[in-house]
Amino acid sequence: MKKTLVTALTVAIVAATSSQAFAVSSSVKYACMGDYLSYCSSHSPSSPGVRRCMRANGPKLSRSCVNALVKAGYVSRAEVRRRAARLR
């Protein structure tokens, strides 16, 4: 119950603080919320720092987050494959 409340509150904060310059689609917000909380919550959701942090943690991001980022056009499938190949 506590985790659900924290997640809901974080979703509300992300939605409320997103600016036009750093607007992120709602599907990306929901798909990447766990990754944001795990790796990048020290950054404001609407800051350039959160984007740098998510990029730096790319190999650790969940499949659903990566798929949402690709679908929204924030990263290409080729970039995802290239980064994955470097990890092998």
SEFIZA-3560 file (N, C-alpha, C; in Angstrom, 3 decimals):
REM SEFIZA-3560
<numar><xx>0.825</xx><yy>-1.185</yy><zz>0.000</zz><atom>N</atom></numar>
<numar><xx>0.000</xx><yy>0.000</yy><zz>0.000</zz><atom>CA</atom></numar>
<numar><xx>0.878</xx><yy>1.262</yy><zz>0.000</zz><atom>C</atom></numar>
<numar><xx>1.916</xx><yy>1.283</yy><zz>0.832</zz><atom>N</atom></numar>
<numar><xx>2.796</xx><yy>2.451</yy><zz>0.912</zz><atom>CA</atom></numar>
<numar><xx>3.517</xx><yy>2.674</yy><zz>-0.413</zz><atom>C</atom></numar>
<numar><xx>3.994</xx><yy>1.580</yy><zz>-1.032</zz><atom>N</atom></numar>
<numar><xx>4.692</xx><yy>1.692</yy><zz>-2.308</zz><atom>CA</atom></numar>
<numar><xx>3.752</xx><yy>2.239</yy><zz>-3.381</zz><atom>C</atom></numar>
<numar><xx>2.508</xx><yy>1.789</yy><zz>-3.381</zz><atom>N</atom></numar>
<numar><xx>1.522</xx><yy>2.267</yy><zz>-4.344</zz><atom>CA</atom></numar>
<numar><xx>1.270</xx><yy>3.761</yy><zz>-4.157</zz><atom>C</atom></numar>
<numar><xx>1.189</xx><yy>4.191</yy><zz>-2.920</zz><atom>N</atom></numar>
<numar><xx>0.974</xx><yy>5.605</yy><zz>-2.639</zz><atom>CA</atom></numar>
<numar><xx>2.161</xx><yy>6.436</yy><zz>-3.100</zz><atom>C</atom></numar>
<numar><xx>3.375</xx><yy>5.974</yy><zz>-2.834</zz><atom>N</atom></numar>
<numar><xx>4.576</xx><yy>6.687</yy><zz>-3.264</zz><atom>CA</atom></numar>
<numar><xx>4.625</xx><yy>6.767</yy><zz>-4.783</zz><atom>C</atom></numar>
<numar><xx>4.323</xx><yy>5.666</yy><zz>-5.457</zz><atom>N</atom></numar>
<numar><xx>4.322</xx><yy>5.657</yy><zz>-6.918</zz><atom>CA</atom></numar>
<numar><xx>3.275</xx><yy>6.626</yy><zz>-7.463</zz><atom>C</atom></numar>
<numar><xx>2.078</xx><yy>6.591</yy><zz>-6.900</zz><atom>N</atom></numar>
<numar><xx>1.014</xx><yy>7.491</yy><zz>-7.355</zz><atom>CA</atom></numar>
<numar><xx>1.407</xx><yy>8.950</yy><zz>-7.137</zz><atom>C</atom></numar>
<numar><xx>2.003</xx><yy>9.230</yy><zz>-5.999</zz><atom>N</atom></numar>
<numar><xx>2.446</xx><yy>10.588</yy><zz>-5.716</zz><atom>CA</atom></numar>
<numar><xx>3.535</xx><yy>11.020</yy><zz>-6.688</zz><atom>C</atom></numar>
<numar><xx>4.468</xx><yy>10.125</yy><zz>-6.975</zz><atom>N</atom></numar>
<numar><xx>5.545</xx><yy>10.451</yy><zz>-7.914</zz><atom>CA</atom></numar>
<numar><xx>4.985</xx><yy>10.699</yy><zz>-9.305</zz><atom>C</atom></numar>
<numar><xx>4.031</xx><yy>9.881</yy><zz>-9.732</zz><atom>N</atom></numar>
<numar><xx>3.401</xx><yy>10.089</yy><zz>-11.041</zz><atom>CA</atom></numar>
<numar><xx>2.750</xx><yy>11.468</yy><zz>-11.082</zz><atom>C</atom></numar>
<numar><xx>2.078</xx><yy>11.835</yy><zz>-10.014</zz><atom>N</atom></numar>
<numar><xx>1.426</xx><yy>13.147</yy><zz>-9.964</zz><atom>CA</atom></numar>
<numar><xx>2.457</xx><yy>14.270</yy><zz>-10.029</zz><atom>C</atom></numar>
<numar><xx>3.572</xx><yy>14.103</yy><zz>-9.328</zz><atom>N</atom></numar>
<numar><xx>4.622</xx><yy>15.125</yy><zz>-9.347</zz><atom>CA</atom></numar>
<numar><xx>5.220</xx><yy>15.240</yy><zz>-10.742</zz><atom>C</atom></numar>
<numar><xx>5.509</xx><yy>14.099</yy><zz>-11.357</zz><atom>N</atom></numar>
<numar><xx>6.073</xx><yy>14.114</yy><zz>-12.710</zz><atom>CA</atom></numar>
<numar><xx>5.117</xx><yy>14.811</yy><zz>-13.664</zz><atom>C</atom></numar>
<numar><xx>3.849</xx><yy>14.488</yy><zz>-13.574</zz><atom>N</atom></numar>
<numar><xx>2.865</xx><yy>15.105</yy><zz>-14.463</zz><atom>CA</atom></numar>
<numar><xx>2.748</xx><yy>16.603</yy><zz>-14.208</zz><atom>C</atom></numar>
<numar><xx>2.803</xx><yy>17.002</yy><zz>-12.962</zz><atom>N</atom></numar>
<numar><xx>2.621</xx><yy>18.411</yy><zz>-12.625</zz><atom>CA</atom></numar>
<numar><xx>3.840</xx><yy>19.264</yy><zz>-12.945</zz><atom>C</atom></numar>
<numar><xx>5.027</xx><yy>18.666</yy><zz>-12.886</zz><atom>N</atom></numar>
<numar><xx>6.230</xx><yy>19.471</yy><zz>-13.066</zz><atom>CA</atom></numar>
<numar><xx>6.820</xx><yy>19.414</yy><zz>-14.460</zz><atom>C</atom></numar>
<numar><xx>6.271</xx><yy>18.606</yy><zz>-15.321</zz><atom>N</atom></numar>
<numar><xx>6.804</xx><yy>18.528</yy><zz>-16.678</zz><atom>CA</atom></numar>
<numar><xx>6.559</xx><yy>19.837</yy><zz>-17.408</zz><atom>C</atom></numar>
<numar><xx>7.605</xx><yy>20.389</yy><zz>-17.966</zz><atom>N</atom></numar>
<numar><xx>7.472</xx><yy>21.623</yy><zz>-18.731</zz><atom>CA</atom></numar>
<numar><xx>7.407</xx><yy>21.288</yy><zz>-20.213</zz><atom>C</atom></numar>
<numar><xx>7.030</xx><yy>22.244</yy><zz>-20.998</zz><atom>N</atom></numar>
<numar><xx>6.944</xx><yy>22.032</yy><zz>-22.439</zz><atom>CA</atom></numar>
<numar><xx>8.294</xx><yy>21.630</yy><zz>-23.015</zz><atom>C</atom></numar>
<numar><xx>9.365</xx><yy>22.230</yy><zz>-22.515</zz><atom>N</atom></numar>
<numar><xx>10.699</xx><yy>21.939</yy><zz>-23.042</zz><atom>CA</atom></numar>
<numar><xx>11.112</xx><yy>20.499</yy><zz>-22.783</zz><atom>C</atom></numar>
<numar><xx>10.625</xx><yy>19.919</yy><zz>-21.723</zz><atom>N</atom></numar>
<numar><xx>10.996</xx><yy>18.561</yy><zz>-21.378</zz><atom>CA</atom></numar>
<numar><xx>9.774</xx><yy>17.664</yy><zz>-21.301</zz><atom>C</atom></numar>
<numar><xx>8.758</xx><yy>17.978</yy><zz>-22.075</zz><atom>N</atom></numar>
<numar><xx>7.523</xx><yy>17.208</yy><zz>-22.043</zz><atom>CA</atom></numar>
<numar><xx>7.783</xx><yy>15.759</yy><zz>-22.431</zz><atom>C</atom></numar>
<numar><xx>7.209</xx><yy>14.871</yy><zz>-21.657</zz><atom>N</atom></numar>
<numar><xx>7.342</xx><yy>13.440</yy><zz>-21.895</zz><atom>CA</atom></numar>
<numar><xx>5.940</xx><yy>12.878</yy><zz>-21.976</zz><atom>C</atom></numar>
<numar><xx>5.716</xx><yy>11.981</yy><zz>-22.909</zz><atom>N</atom></numar>
<numar><xx>4.380</xx><yy>11.423</yy><zz>-23.078</zz><atom>CA</atom></numar>
<numar><xx>3.968</xx><yy>10.638</yy><zz>-21.836</zz><atom>C</atom></numar>
<numar><xx>2.680</xx><yy>10.566</yy><zz>-21.605</zz><atom>N</atom></numar>
<numar><xx>2.187</xx><yy>9.847</yy><zz>-20.430</zz><atom>CA</atom></numar>
<numar><xx>2.548</xx><yy>8.373</yy><zz>-20.494</zz><atom>C</atom></numar>
<numar><xx>2.593</xx><yy>7.789</yy><zz>-21.687</zz><atom>N</atom></numar>
<numar><xx>2.962</xx><yy>6.373</yy><zz>-21.783</zz><atom>CA</atom></numar>
<numar><xx>4.404</xx><yy>6.150</yy><zz>-21.337</zz><atom>C</atom></numar>
<numar><xx>5.295</xx><yy>7.103</yy><zz>-21.647</zz><atom>N</atom></numar>
<numar><xx>6.689</xx><yy>7.000</yy><zz>-21.200</zz><atom>CA</atom></numar>
<numar><xx>6.763</xx><yy>7.199</yy><zz>-19.692</zz><atom>C</atom></numar>
<numar><xx>6.018</xx><yy>8.164</yy><zz>-19.178</zz><atom>N</atom></numar>
<numar><xx>6.025</xx><yy>8.402</yy><zz>-17.725</zz><atom>CA</atom></numar>
<numar><xx>5.644</xx><yy>7.138</yy><zz>-16.969</zz><atom>C</atom></numar>
<numar><xx>4.575</xx><yy>6.491</yy><zz>-17.387</zz><atom>N</atom></numar>
<numar><xx>4.114</xx><yy>5.299</yy><zz>-16.677</zz><atom>CA</atom></numar>
<numar><xx>5.040</xx><yy>4.108</yy><zz>-16.890</zz><atom>C</atom></numar>
<numar><xx>5.535</xx><yy>3.939</yy><zz>-18.094</zz><atom>N</atom></numar>
<numar><xx>6.411</xx><yy>2.800</yy><zz>-18.380</zz><atom>CA</atom></numar>
<numar><xx>7.765</xx><yy>2.934</yy><zz>-17.693</zz><atom>C</atom></numar>
<numar><xx>8.215</xx><yy>4.159</yy><zz>-17.486</zz><atom>N</atom></numar>
<numar><xx>9.552</xx><yy>4.402</yy><zz>-16.937</zz><atom>CA</atom></numar>
<numar><xx>9.559</xx><yy>4.830</yy><zz>-15.473</zz><atom>C</atom></numar>
<numar><xx>8.405</xx><yy>4.885</yy><zz>-14.848</zz><atom>N</atom></numar>
<numar><xx>8.333</xx><yy>5.372</yy><zz>-13.475</zz><atom>CA</atom></numar>
<numar><xx>9.231</xx><yy>4.565</yy><zz>-12.529</zz><atom>C</atom></numar>
<numar><xx>9.191</xx><yy>3.265</yy><zz>-12.615</zz><atom>N</atom></numar>
<numar><xx>10.027</xx><yy>2.433</yy><zz>-11.749</zz><atom>CA</atom></numar>
<numar><xx>11.507</xx><yy>2.674</yy><zz>-11.982</zz><atom>C</atom></numar>
<numar><xx>11.887</xx><yy>2.853</yy><zz>-13.244</zz><atom>N</atom></numar>
<numar><xx>13.282</xx><yy>3.124</yy><zz>-13.580</zz><atom>CA</atom></numar>
<numar><xx>13.698</xx><yy>4.493</yy><zz>-13.039</zz><atom>C</atom></numar>
<numar><xx>12.822</xx><yy>5.463</yy><zz>-13.172</zz><atom>N</atom></numar>
<numar><xx>13.100</xx><yy>6.792</yy><zz>-12.630</zz><atom>CA</atom></numar>
<numar><xx>13.330</xx><yy>6.707</yy><zz>-11.116</zz><atom>C</atom></numar>
<numar><xx>12.439</xx><yy>6.003</yy><zz>-10.424</zz><atom>N</atom></numar>
<numar><xx>12.563</xx><yy>5.887</yy><zz>-8.970</zz><atom>CA</atom></numar>
<numar><xx>13.834</xx><yy>5.133</yy><zz>-8.580</zz><atom>C</atom></numar>
<numar><xx>14.191</xx><yy>4.125</yy><zz>-9.349</zz><atom>N</atom></numar>
<numar><xx>15.371</xx><yy>3.315</yy><zz>-9.032</zz><atom>CA</atom></numar>
<numar><xx>16.683</xx><yy>4.026</yy><zz>-9.306</zz><atom>C</atom></numar>
<numar><xx>16.756</xx><yy>4.777</yy><zz>-10.396</zz><atom>N</atom></numar>
<numar><xx>18.046</xx><yy>5.302</yy><zz>-10.842</zz><atom>CA</atom></numar>
<numar><xx>18.182</xx><yy>6.827</yy><zz>-10.835</zz><atom>C</atom></numar>
<numar><xx>17.083</xx><yy>7.534</yy><zz>-10.994</zz><atom>N</atom></numar>
<numar><xx>17.218</xx><yy>8.969</yy><zz>-11.279</zz><atom>CA</atom></numar>
<numar><xx>16.365</xx><yy>9.881</yy><zz>-10.405</zz><atom>C</atom></numar>
<numar><xx>15.828</xx><yy>9.387</yy><zz>-9.322</zz><atom>N</atom></numar>
<numar><xx>14.925</xx><yy>10.208</yy><zz>-8.510</zz><atom>CA</atom></numar>
<numar><xx>15.627</xx><yy>11.377</yy><zz>-7.826</zz><atom>C</atom></numar>
<numar><xx>16.948</xx><yy>11.399</yy><zz>-7.854</zz><atom>N</atom></numar>
<numar><xx>17.659</xx><yy>12.548</yy><zz>-7.293</zz><atom>CA</atom></numar>
<numar><xx>17.570</xx><yy>13.767</yy><zz>-8.210</zz><atom>C</atom></numar>
<numar><xx>17.060</xx><yy>13.559</yy><zz>-9.420</zz><atom>N</atom></numar>
<numar><xx>16.890</xx><yy>14.636</yy><zz>-10.393</zz><atom>CA</atom></numar>
<numar><xx>15.418</xx><yy>15.024</yy><zz>-10.476</zz><atom>C</atom></numar>
<numar><xx>15.167</xx><yy>16.298</yy><zz>-10.658</zz><atom>N</atom></numar>
<numar><xx>13.803</xx><yy>16.758</yy><zz>-10.873</zz><atom>CA</atom></numar>
<numar><xx>13.279</xx><yy>16.122</yy><zz>-12.159</zz><atom>C</atom></numar>
<numar><xx>12.042</xx><yy>15.647</yy><zz>-12.158</zz><atom>N</atom></numar>
<numar><xx>11.496</xx><yy>14.982</yy><zz>-13.355</zz><atom>CA</atom></numar>
<numar><xx>11.536</xx><yy>15.831</yy><zz>-14.617</zz><atom>C</atom></numar>
<numar><xx>11.493</xx><yy>17.145</yy><zz>-14.479</zz><atom>N</atom></numar>
<numar><xx>11.464</xx><yy>18.007</yy><zz>-15.660</zz><atom>CA</atom></numar>
<numar><xx>12.831</xx><yy>18.591</yy><zz>-16.006</zz><atom>C</atom></numar>
<numar><xx>13.868</xx><yy>18.097</yy><zz>-15.360</zz><atom>N</atom></numar>
<numar><xx>15.197</xx><yy>18.668</yy><zz>-15.578</zz><atom>CA</atom></numar>
<numar><xx>15.966</xx><yy>17.945</yy><zz>-16.677</zz><atom>C</atom></numar>
<numar><xx>16.932</xx><yy>18.628</yy><zz>-17.262</zz><atom>N</atom></numar>
<numar><xx>17.805</xx><yy>17.952</yy><zz>-18.227</zz><atom>CA</atom></numar>
<numar><xx>18.602</xx><yy>16.829</yy><zz>-17.557</zz><atom>C</atom></numar>
<numar><xx>18.826</xx><yy>16.958</yy><zz>-16.257</zz><atom>N</atom></numar>
<numar><xx>19.580</xx><yy>15.939</yy><zz>-15.527</zz><atom>CA</atom></numar>
<numar><xx>18.905</xx><yy>14.586</yy><zz>-15.538</zz><atom>C</atom></numar>
<numar><xx>17.583</xx><yy>14.570</yy><zz>-15.495</zz><atom>N</atom></numar>
<numar><xx>16.886</xx><yy>13.283</yy><zz>-15.493</zz><atom>CA</atom></numar>
<numar><xx>17.065</xx><yy>12.587</yy><zz>-16.843</zz><atom>C</atom></numar>
<numar><xx>17.084</xx><yy>13.344</yy><zz>-17.909</zz><atom>N</atom></numar>
<numar><xx>17.307</xx><yy>12.734</yy><zz>-19.226</zz><atom>CA</atom></numar>
<numar><xx>18.724</xx><yy>12.177</yy><zz>-19.331</zz><atom>C</atom></numar>
<numar><xx>19.697</xx><yy>12.933</yy><zz>-18.838</zz><atom>N</atom></numar>
<numar><xx>21.081</xx><yy>12.429</yy><zz>-18.840</zz><atom>CA</atom></numar>
<numar><xx>21.201</xx><yy>11.181</yy><zz>-17.979</zz><atom>C</atom></numar>
<numar><xx>20.552</xx><yy>11.195</yy><zz>-16.836</zz><atom>N</atom></numar>
<numar><xx>20.602</xx><yy>10.052</yy><zz>-15.928</zz><atom>CA</atom></numar>
<numar><xx>19.974</xx><yy>8.810</yy><zz>-16.569</zz><atom>C</atom></numar>
<numar><xx>18.823</xx><yy>8.977</yy><zz>-17.188</zz><atom>N</atom></numar>
<numar><xx>18.158</xx><yy>7.833</yy><zz>-17.832</zz><atom>CA</atom></numar>
<numar><xx>19.027</xx><yy>7.301</yy><zz>-18.969</zz><atom>C</atom></numar>
<numar><xx>19.640</xx><yy>8.186</yy><zz>-19.730</zz><atom>N</atom></numar>
<numar><xx>20.524</xx><yy>7.754</yy><zz>-20.818</zz><atom>CA</atom></numar>
<numar><xx>21.727</xx><yy>6.998</yy><zz>-20.245</zz><atom>C</atom></numar>
<numar><xx>22.304</xx><yy>7.518</yy><zz>-19.167</zz><atom>N</atom></numar>
<numar><xx>23.463</xx><yy>6.864</yy><zz>-18.550</zz><atom>CA</atom></numar>
<numar><xx>23.108</xx><yy>5.490</yy><zz>-17.992</zz><atom>C</atom></numar>
<numar><xx>21.862</xx><yy>5.321</yy><zz>-17.581</zz><atom>N</atom></numar>
<numar><xx>21.411</xx><yy>4.049</yy><zz>-17.026</zz><atom>CA</atom></numar>
<numar><xx>20.683</xx><yy>3.203</yy><zz>-18.061</zz><atom>C</atom></numar>
<numar><xx>20.803</xx><yy>3.567</yy><zz>-19.323</zz><atom>N</atom></numar>
<numar><xx>20.109</xx><yy>2.873</yy><zz>-20.406</zz><atom>CA</atom></numar>
<numar><xx>20.172</xx><yy>1.362</yy><zz>-20.353</zz><atom>C</atom></numar>
<numar><xx>21.353</xx><yy>0.779</yy><zz>-20.144</zz><atom>N</atom></numar>
<numar><xx>21.429</xx><yy>-0.694</yy><zz>-20.113</zz><atom>CA</atom></numar>
<numar><xx>20.642</xx><yy>-1.331</yy><zz>-18.969</zz><atom>C</atom></numar>
<numar><xx>20.332</xx><yy>-0.564</yy><zz>-17.938</zz><atom>N</atom></numar>
<numar><xx>19.601</xx><yy>-1.101</yy><zz>-16.783</zz><atom>CA</atom></numar>
<numar><xx>18.099</xx><yy>-0.857</yy><zz>-16.873</zz><atom>C</atom></numar>
<numar><xx>17.662</xx><yy>-0.047</yy><zz>-17.835</zz><atom>N</atom></numar>
<numar><xx>16.245</xx><yy>0.285</yy><zz>-17.919</zz><atom>CA</atom></numar>
<numar><xx>15.405</xx><yy>-0.941</yy><zz>-18.263</zz><atom>C</atom></numar>
<numar><xx>14.188</xx><yy>-0.949</yy><zz>-17.752</zz><atom>N</atom></numar>
<numar><xx>13.277</xx><yy>-2.061</yy><zz>-18.015</zz><atom>CA</atom></numar>
<numar><xx>12.910</xx><yy>-2.116</yy><zz>-19.500</zz><atom>C</atom></numar>
<numar><xx>12.538</xx><yy>-3.281</yy><zz>-19.934</zz><atom>N</atom></numar>
<numar><xx>12.140</xx><yy>-3.468</yy><zz>-21.336</zz><atom>CA</atom></numar>
<numar><xx>10.937</xx><yy>-2.589</yy><zz>-21.674</zz><atom>C</atom></numar>
<numar><xx>9.979</xx><yy>-2.491</yy><zz>-20.746</zz><atom>N</atom></numar>
<numar><xx>8.793</xx><yy>-1.672</yy><zz>-21.024</zz><atom>CA</atom></numar>
<numar><xx>9.152</xx><yy>-0.201</yy><zz>-21.167</zz><atom>C</atom></numar>
<numar><xx>10.099</xx><yy>0.270</yy><zz>-20.374</zz><atom>N</atom></numar>
<numar><xx>10.542</xx><yy>1.663</yy><zz>-20.486</zz><atom>CA</atom></numar>
<numar><xx>11.238</xx><yy>1.889</yy><zz>-21.824</zz><atom>C</atom></numar>
<numar><xx>12.156</xx><yy>1.017</yy><zz>-22.174</zz><atom>N</atom></numar>
<numar><xx>12.879</xx><yy>1.154</yy><zz>-23.449</zz><atom>CA</atom></numar>
<numar><xx>11.898</xx><yy>1.130</yy><zz>-24.615</zz><atom>C</atom></numar>
<numar><xx>10.950</xx><yy>0.205</yy><zz>-24.588</zz><atom>N</atom></numar>
<numar><xx>9.962</xx><yy>0.121</yy><zz>-25.673</zz><atom>CA</atom></numar>
<numar><xx>9.135</xx><yy>1.402</yy><zz>-25.769</zz><atom>C</atom></numar>
<numar><xx>8.764</xx><yy>1.972</yy><zz>-24.628</zz><atom>N</atom></numar>
<numar><xx>7.991</xx><yy>3.218</yy><zz>-24.631</zz><atom>CA</atom></numar>
<numar><xx>8.833</xx><yy>4.372</yy><zz>-25.169</zz><atom>C</atom></numar>
<numar><xx>10.106</xx><yy>4.411</yy><zz>-24.809</zz><atom>N</atom></numar>
<numar><xx>11.000</xx><yy>5.458</yy><zz>-25.315</zz><atom>CA</atom></numar>
<numar><xx>11.184</xx><yy>5.353</yy><zz>-26.823</zz><atom>C</atom></numar>
<numar><xx>11.297</xx><yy>4.133</yy><zz>-27.326</zz><atom>N</atom></numar>
<numar><xx>11.425</xx><yy>3.922</yy><zz>-28.772</zz><atom>CA</atom></numar>
<numar><xx>10.130</xx><yy>4.343</yy><zz>-29.470</zz><atom>C</atom></numar>
<numar><xx>9.010</xx><yy>3.877</yy><zz>-28.951</zz><atom>N</atom></numar>
<numar><xx>7.717</xx><yy>4.180</yy><zz>-29.573</zz><atom>CA</atom></numar>
<numar><xx>7.446</xx><yy>5.686</yy><zz>-29.609</zz><atom>C</atom></numar>
<numar><xx>7.878</xx><yy>6.404</yy><zz>-28.561</zz><atom>N</atom></numar>
<numar><xx>7.666</xx><yy>7.851</yy><zz>-28.497</zz><atom>CA</atom></numar>
<numar><xx>8.695</xx><yy>8.626</yy><zz>-29.307</zz><atom>C</atom></numar>
<numar><xx>9.714</xx><yy>7.942</yy><zz>-29.815</zz><atom>N</atom></numar>
<numar><xx>10.716</xx><yy>8.593</yy><zz>-30.643</zz><atom>CA</atom></numar>
<numar><xx>11.850</xx><yy>9.248</yy><zz>-29.870</zz><atom>C</atom></numar>
<numar><xx>11.971</xx><yy>8.946</yy><zz>-28.580</zz><atom>N</atom></numar>
<numar><xx>13.055</xx><yy>9.527</yy><zz>-27.777</zz><atom>CA</atom></numar>
<numar><xx>14.382</xx><yy>8.835</yy><zz>-28.024</zz><atom>C</atom></numar>
<numar><xx>14.338</xx><yy>7.616</yy><zz>-28.499</zz><atom>N</atom></numar>
<numar><xx>15.538</xx><yy>6.851</yy><zz>-28.822</zz><atom>CA</atom></numar>
<numar><xx>15.173</xx><yy>5.910</yy><zz>-29.970</zz><atom>C</atom></numar>
<numar><xx>16.130</xx><yy>5.614</yy><zz>-30.826</zz><atom>N</atom></numar>
<numar><xx>15.842</xx><yy>4.726</yy><zz>-31.951</zz><atom>CA</atom></numar>
<numar><xx>16.119</xx><yy>3.278</yy><zz>-31.560</zz><atom>C</atom></numar>
<numar><xx>15.473</xx><yy>2.382</yy><zz>-32.253</zz><atom>N</atom></numar>
<numar><xx>15.697</xx><yy>0.944</yy><zz>-32.029</zz><atom>CA</atom></numar>
<numar><xx>17.156</xx><yy>0.620</yy><zz>-32.364</zz><atom>C</atom></numar>
<numar><xx>17.718</xx><yy>1.275</yy><zz>-33.377</zz><atom>N</atom></numar>
<numar><xx>19.119</xx><yy>1.044</yy><zz>-33.754</zz><atom>CA</atom></numar>
<numar><xx>20.054</xx><yy>1.436</yy><zz>-32.608</zz><atom>C</atom></numar>
<numar><xx>19.772</xx><yy>2.540</yy><zz>-31.937</zz><atom>N</atom></numar>
<numar><xx>20.584</xx><yy>2.961</yy><zz>-30.788</zz><atom>CA</atom></numar>
<numar><xx>20.510</xx><yy>1.929</yy><zz>-29.663</zz><atom>C</atom></numar>
<numar><xx>19.322</xx><yy>1.412</yy><zz>-29.418</zz><atom>N</atom></numar>
<numar><xx>19.139</xx><yy>0.388</yy><zz>-28.381</zz><atom>CA</atom></numar>
<numar><xx>19.962</xx><yy>-0.847</yy><zz>-28.733</zz><atom>C</atom></numar>
<numar><xx>19.887</xx><yy>-1.283</yy><zz>-29.984</zz><atom>N</atom></numar>
<numar><xx>20.661</xx><yy>-2.462</yy><zz>-30.415</zz><atom>CA</atom></numar>
<numar><xx>22.173</xx><yy>-2.206</yy><zz>-30.324</zz><atom>C</atom></numar>
<numar><xx>22.599</xx><yy>-1.016</yy><zz>-30.727</zz><atom>N</atom></numar>
<numar><xx>24.016</xx><yy>-0.679</yy><zz>-30.675</zz><atom>CA</atom></numar>
<numar><xx>24.544</xx><yy>-0.698</yy><zz>-29.244</zz><atom>C</atom></numar>
<numar><xx>23.787</xx><yy>-0.132</yy><zz>-28.334</zz><atom>N</atom></numar>
<numar><xx>24.197</xx><yy>-0.132</yy><zz>-26.928</zz><atom>CA</atom></numar>
<numar><xx>24.206</xx><yy>-1.549</yy><zz>-26.356</zz><atom>C</atom></numar>
<numar><xx>23.223</xx><yy>-2.340</yy><zz>-26.729</zz><atom>N</atom></numar>
<numar><xx>23.169</xx><yy>-3.731</yy><zz>-26.243</zz><atom>CA</atom></numar>
<numar><xx>24.344</xx><yy>-4.538</yy><zz>-26.753</zz><atom>C</atom></numar>
<numar><xx>24.730</xx><yy>-4.296</yy><zz>-27.995</zz><atom>N</atom></numar>
<numar><xx>25.863</xx><yy>-5.022</yy><zz>-28.580</zz><atom>CA</atom></numar>
<numar><xx>27.158</xx><yy>-4.693</yy><zz>-27.846</zz><atom>C</atom></numar>
<numar><xx>27.307</xx><yy>-3.458</yy><zz>-27.391</zz><atom>N</atom></numar>
<numar><xx>28.521</xx><yy>-3.061</yy><zz>-26.652</zz><atom>CA</atom></numar>
<numar><xx>28.621</xx><yy>-3.777</yy><zz>-25.309</zz><atom>C</atom></numar>
<numar><xx>27.498</xx><yy>-4.184</yy><zz>-24.772</zz><atom>N</atom></numar>
<numar><xx>27.501</xx><yy>-4.843</yy><zz>-23.458</zz><atom>CA</atom></numar>
<numar><xx>27.861</xx><yy>-6.324</yy><zz>-23.546</zz><atom>C</atom></numar>
<numar><xx>27.819</xx><yy>-6.871</yy><zz>-24.712</zz><atom>N</atom></numar>
<numar><xx>28.083</xx><yy>-8.323</yy><zz>-24.854</zz><atom>CA</atom></numar>
<numar><xx>29.529</xx><yy>-8.636</yy><zz>-24.814</zz><atom>C</atom></numar>
//
